[in-house]
Amino acid sequence: MNKIEFYDPPMCCSTGVCGTEVDPKLVQFASDVKWLRERGVSVERFNLAQQPAAFVANAAVRSALSTQGNEVLPLVLVNGEIMMKGIYPTRQQLAELAGVKASSSKCCCEDSEQKEEGKASECCSGQSSKSSCC
């Protein structure tokens, strides 16, 4: 499985999900990062305002910042190589970068067609049909 590192622009907290005006994209991204970790993916996230030494210590990140400025952030590195610049990836993109299967947004436990086809166990892992399993 791949190791993923995120180098965020300066934010008030480690996730950017704080304050009075929270960007919905950051809320979704924080959820997606948690989703990756729950699947055993090695994930590290660095915030320029709180962890500037991490940006300096990584040669690829340091080079990107010196040539392209802060507009290059966020940076997404996979196994030390820059794979995305300037945008937060979607869950599907994260799954592809991490080498894991993306789950659907609808819980298959509640999908009777999925149950009948015997696919409910793929994402429910034995959880009850009333839980949010995916």
C-alpha positions in Angstrom: 0.0 0.0 0.0 1.2 3.5 -0.8 2.2 6.2 1.7 0.4 9.5 1.1 1.5 12.9 2.4 -0.5 16.1 2.1 1.2 19.5 2.4 -1.6 22.1 3.1 -1.4 25.8 2.7 -1.3 27.9 5.9 -4.5 27.2 7.9 -5.6 28.1 11.5 -5.7 24.4 12.5 -4.3 21.1 11.3 -7.3 20.3 9.1 -8.7 23.7 8.2 -12.1 22.6 9.7 -12.4 25.3 12.3 -13.5 28.9 12.7 -16.8 30.4 11.7 -16.5 30.1 7.9 -15.5 26.4 7.2 -14.8 25.5 3.6 -17.1 22.5 2.8 -14.3 21.1 0.6 -12.0 20.9 3.6 -14.7 19.1 5.6 -15.1 16.5 2.9 -11.3 16.2 2.6 -10.9 15.7 6.3 -13.5 12.9 6.2 -11.7 11.4 3.2 -8.4 11.4 5.0 -10.0 9.7 8.0 -11.5 7.1 5.5 -8.1 6.4 4.1 -6.6 5.9 7.6 -9.4 3.5 8.5 -8.4 1.4 5.6 -4.8 1.1 6.9 -3.3 3.7 4.5 -0.2 5.5 5.9 -1.3 9.2 5.8 0.5 12.3 7.0 -0.8 15.8 6.7 1.3 18.9 7.2 0.1 22.5 7.6 2.5 25.3 6.5 1.4 27.6 9.3 2.0 24.9 12.0 4.7 22.7 10.6 7.0 24.7 8.3 10.0 22.5 9.1 8.2 19.6 7.2 8.0 21.7 4.1 11.7 22.7 4.3 12.8 19.1 5.0 11.2 17.6 1.9 13.2 18.5 -1.2 10.3 18.0 -3.7 8.0 20.2 -1.6 10.7 22.8 -1.1 11.5 22.9 -4.8 7.8 23.2 -5.8 7.3 26.1 -3.3 10.4 28.0 -4.5 9.5 27.7 -8.2 5.7 28.0 -8.0 5.0 29.7 -4.7 2.2 28.9 -2.3 -0.3 28.6 -5.1 1.0 25.1 -5.6 -0.5 24.0 -2.3 -2.0 21.7 -1.4 0.6 19.2 -2.6 -0.2 15.5 -2.6 2.8 13.1 -2.5 2.6 9.4 -3.0 5.7 7.5 -1.9 7.6 10.7 -1.9 6.6 11.8 -5.4 4.4 14.8 -6.1 1.2 13.5 -7.8 -1.2 16.5 -7.4 -0.8 20.2 -7.1 -3.1 23.0 -6.1 -6.2 20.9 -5.4 -7.6 18.6 -2.8 -8.3 15.2 -4.4 -11.7 13.5 -4.3 -12.3 10.2 -2.4 -12.1 8.3 -5.7 -8.8 10.0 -6.6 -7.4 9.2 -3.1 -8.5 5.6 -3.4 -6.6 5.3 -6.7 -3.5 7.0 -5.3 -3.6 4.8 -2.2 -4.3 1.6 -4.0 -7.5 0.9 -2.2 -11.0 0.3 -3.4 -13.4 3.3 -3.1 -16.7 2.6 -1.4 -20.0 3.9 -2.6 -21.6 6.8 -0.8 -24.8 4.8 -0.3 -24.7 2.1 2.3 -25.2 -1.2 0.5 -26.7 -2.8 3.7 -29.9 -0.8 3.0 -29.9 -1.6 -0.7 -32.2 -4.7 -1.1 -30.8 -5.4 -4.5 -27.3 -5.6 -3.1 -28.5 -7.8 -0.3 -30.2 -10.2 -2.7 -27.0 -10.4 -4.8 -25.0 -11.2 -1.7 -22.9 -8.0 -2.0 -24.0 -6.4 1.2 -21.1 -8.1 3.1 -18.6 -6.3 0.9 -18.9 -3.0 2.6 -21.0 -3.8 5.7 -18.5 -6.2 7.4 -21.3 -7.8 9.4 -22.8 -4.5 10.7 -26.5 -4.1 11.1 -28.5 -2.7 8.3 -29.3 0.4 10.3 -25.7 1.5 10.6 -23.8 3.7 8.2 -21.4 1.0 7.0 -19.6 2.4 4.0 
